[in-house]
Amino acid sequence: MLVMARDLERKPSRRSLRSPPDNGAGQENGGSSMRTLLNFLSDEGGATAIEYGLIAAGIALAIIAAVNGLGTTLNTNFTSINTSLK
C-alpha cells in the first residue's frame, strides 16, 4: 500500500479547534453548576439500577411467600406423620 506524504500530515481535530467554553466568572472548577445539574437530571443510569432492584425485590417477595406457604403445609404433614408413628 502506497502512502502519500500529505496523508501522513496530522490534521487538528474539531475538538482542538474549538475554544474552551465560557463558564462565567467565579467558576474555578471549570464546570457550570447549571450544566452539572442538567447532566445529573438527564442521567438515567441510576434509574435503571433502581428498576432492577425493584424487580429483584418483587421476585424475592414472591419466593418468600411461596416458601412460607409450602413450609406451613410441610409442617402440617410432618406433624401428622410424627403423630401416626407414635
N, C-alpha and C positions, 0 to 999 in steps of 0.2 A: 504494500500500500504506500503510495506516494503522498507525503505530507508537504504542503506548501508552507513557506516561511510566514506568510500572512496568517495562516491558520494557527500558528504557534503563539501569536501575539495574544496576550491576555487582555480581554476586554473587561472594563469595570462592570460590575453587576448593577442592576437597577437600584438595589438597596444602598450601595455605596454612593450612588449619585444623589440620593435624597439628603436633605438637610435634617438634622435631628429635630424632633417635634418640639414646639414651643410649649413648655409646661407652665409658663407664667412665673411670676416672682414668688420666692419662698418655697419652691419645690426642690429641696436638696436631694431627695431620694431619686429623682429622675422620673417619677411617675405621677400621674394626676390622680387625685383621690376619687374624682368622678369616674375616670376610666377604670380604676380598680373596682369601684362599686358596680359599674356596669358589667365588668368581666365576672365578678362574683355572682351577680344575679343571672347572667346568661349561662354559667357553668352548670351542666346537668349531670355531672359525674356523681355527685353526692346523692342526687335524687334517685339515680339508678341503683346505687348501693342500698338506699333505704327501701326501695321497692323489692329488691332481692331479699332483704332482711325480713320484710313483712311476709313475703311468700314462705320463707323458711319457718317463721313463727307460726303461720297458719298450718303448715304441714306438721309441725311439732305438736300443735294442739290437737289435730286430728289423730295423730298416733297415740297421744296420751289418753284421749277419750276412748279409743278402741282398746287399748291395753287395760284401762280401768274397767271397762265393761267385761272384757274377757277374764280379767283377774277375779271379778266377783263371781262369774259363772264357774270358773275353775275351783274357787274356794268352796262353793256350794257342793260341787261334785266330789271333791276330796273329803269334805266333811261327811258326806253320805257314805262314801266308801269306807272311811275310818269307823263310822258307827256300825256298818254292817259286818266289819271284821271283828268287832269286839264280842 
